[in-house]
């Protein structure tokens, strides 16, 4: 469910005052993750690497209350559910968005991921979950990337996690991850904590 809250009644009151009218309120943090565990689990379970990464993002986000609030159109809203957005290359060669509800049940998340992305691929239309706080993702797995900085539009203030192709090493595989978020939603310290929580989710998979 999505509920409007008064900024002054939240712990983001000062951030709302300072950053809501900023022409560029987004912050981007970059961290290199150890994804050896993801690679290993993907090979053993036959679940796609990207699906596992998205589940770990949802798992880490669900541990932080900041992810359940989002500024939109000069107002502040609180949500009680999370979803992960993925970009799908459709059957016509274009791209569409697909929101996948987050659940701590990995097998259910994988089933939803496969079903919903297949629908978007075939029907060539985006699907959205209106009452969910959506964490965006963008995986450009064709090439290795050091950093990604996304565009900003005032119509879209959701946090975004982006990455390229993981790097195979002798003893571990690594993946630079870019995390972009609205400064009203969280501060740099919260963003850094999320990246630490993401690494923990990966390691515990």
C-alpha positions in Angstrom: 0.0 0.0 0.0 1.1 3.6 -0.7 0.4 6.3 1.9 1.3 10.0 1.8 3.1 11.2 4.9 4.0 14.7 6.1 7.8 15.2 5.7 8.0 17.0 9.1 6.6 13.9 10.8 9.3 11.6 9.3 13.1 11.3 9.9 13.6 12.7 6.4 12.2 16.2 7.3 15.5 18.1 7.0 16.5 16.2 3.9 13.2 17.0 2.3 13.7 20.7 3.1 17.2 20.8 1.7 16.9 18.6 -1.4 13.3 18.3 -2.6 13.7 21.4 -4.9 17.3 20.6 -5.9 17.7 20.5 -9.8 20.0 17.4 -9.3 19.1 15.6 -6.1 20.6 12.2 -7.0 23.6 10.7 -5.4 25.7 7.9 -7.0 27.9 5.5 -5.1 30.1 2.8 -6.7 31.4 -0.3 -5.0 33.1 -3.5 -6.3 31.3 -6.6 -5.0 32.6 -10.1 -4.5 30.1 -12.1 -6.5 31.8 -15.5 -6.4 28.9 -16.9 -4.4 26.4 -15.7 -6.9 28.3 -17.3 -9.8 28.5 -20.6 -7.8 24.8 -20.6 -6.8 23.7 -19.7 -10.3 25.6 -22.7 -11.8 24.3 -25.1 -9.2 20.7 -24.0 -9.1 20.1 -23.1 -12.7 18.8 -19.7 -11.6 20.1 -16.8 -13.7 22.9 -14.6 -12.2 20.8 -11.5 -12.9 17.8 -13.0 -11.1 19.9 -13.8 -8.1 21.4 -10.3 -8.1 17.9 -8.8 -8.2 16.8 -11.0 -5.3 19.8 -10.0 -3.2 19.1 -6.3 -4.0 15.5 -6.8 -2.7 16.7 -8.7 0.4 19.2 -5.9 1.3 16.7 -3.1 0.6 14.1 -4.8 2.8 16.4 -4.5 5.8 16.3 -0.6 5.6 13.4 1.6 6.4 14.6 4.3 4.0 13.7 2.1 1.1 10.1 2.2 2.1 9.8 6.0 1.6 10.0 7.9 -1.7 9.6 11.5 -2.8 7.3 12.0 -5.7 6.0 15.3 -7.2 7.0 17.4 -4.2 5.3 15.0 -1.7 6.6 12.1 0.4 5.1 8.6 0.4 5.5 5.5 2.5 5.1 2.0 1.1 4.7 -1.4 2.7 6.0 -3.5 -0.2 9.0 -3.6 -2.4 9.5 -4.6 -6.0 12.5 -4.9 -8.3 12.3 -3.4 -11.8 14.2 -5.0 -14.6 14.7 -3.9 -18.2 13.6 -6.6 -20.8 14.7 -6.7 -24.4 11.4 -7.5 -26.2 10.8 -9.7 -29.2 10.8 -6.7 -31.5 14.3 -5.6 -30.5 13.2 -2.8 -28.2 13.1 -2.6 -24.4 10.4 -2.5 -21.8 10.2 -2.3 -18.0 9.0 -5.1 -15.8 8.3 -4.8 -12.1 8.7 -8.0 -10.0 7.3 -8.2 -6.5 10.0 -9.0 -3.9 9.6 -12.0 -1.7 12.1 -13.6 0.6 11.2 -16.9 -1.0 13.9 -17.1 -3.6 12.2 -19.9 -5.6 8.9 -17.9 -5.7 10.8 -14.8 -6.8 12.5 -16.8 -9.6 9.1 -18.1 -10.8 7.7 -14.6 -10.8 10.8 -13.3 -12.6 10.6 -15.9 -15.4 6.8 -15.5 -15.8 6.6 -11.7 -15.8 9.7 -11.1 -18.0 8.5 -13.7 -20.5 5.1 -11.8 -20.7 6.9 -8.5 -21.3 9.2 -10.0 -23.9 6.3 -11.5 -25.9 3.8 -8.7 -25.5 6.3 -5.9 -26.0 4.7 -3.7 -23.3 5.9 -2.5 -19.9 4.3 -3.7 -16.6 4.2 -1.7 -13.4 3.2 -2.3 -9.8 1.7 1.0 -8.6 1.5 0.3 -4.9 5.1 -1.0 -4.5 8.3 1.0 -3.8 10.3 0.0 -6.8 14.1 -0.4 -6.9 15.2 -0.1 -10.5 18.0 -2.2 -12.0 19.9 -2.1 -15.2 22.2 -5.0 -16.2 24.5 -4.4 -19.2 26.1 -7.8 -19.1 27.6 -7.6 -22.6 30.7 -5.8 -21.4 32.7 -5.0 -18.2 32.0 -1.6 -16.8 33.7 0.4 -14.1 30.8 2.8 -13.3 27.4 3.8 -14.6 25.7 7.2 -13.9 22.1 7.2 -14.9 20.1 10.2 -16.3 17.7 11.9 -13.9 14.2 13.0 -14.6 11.8 14.5 -12.0 9.2 11.9 -13.1 11.4 9.1 -11.7 13.0 9.4 -8.3 13.3 5.7 -7.5 16.7 4.2 -6.4 18.6 2.4 -9.2 21.2 -0.3 -9.1 23.3 -0.9 -12.2 26.1 -3.2 -13.3 27.8 -4.7 -16.3 29.5 -8.1 -16.8 31.2 -9.6 -13.8 34.9 -10.2 -13.9 36.4 -13.6 -13.4 39.4 -13.9 -11.2 41.7 -16.7 -10.1 40.0 -17.1 -6.8 36.9 -14.8 -6.9 34.6 -13.0 -9.3 34.0 -9.3 -8.9 31.4 -6.9 -10.1 31.5 -3.0 -9.9 28.0 -1.9 -8.9 26.6 1.7 -9.2 23.9 2.7 -6.8 21.9 5.9 -7.5 19.4 7.3 -5.1 17.4 10.5 -4.3 18.9 12.5 -1.5 15.5 13.0 0.1 15.1 9.3 0.4 18.4 8.6 2.1 21.8 10.0 2.8 25.2 8.8 1.7 25.6 6.8 4.9 22.4 4.9 4.2 23.5 4.3 0.6 26.9 2.9 1.8 25.0 0.7 4.4 22.8 -0.6 1.6 25.9 -1.7 -0.4 27.2 -3.4 2.7 23.9 -5.2 3.2 23.9 -6.2 -0.5 27.3 -7.8 -0.1 26.0 -9.7 3.0 23.0 -10.9 1.1 25.2 -12.2 -1.7 27.5 -13.9 0.8 24.6 -15.5 2.6 22.8 -16.8 -0.5 
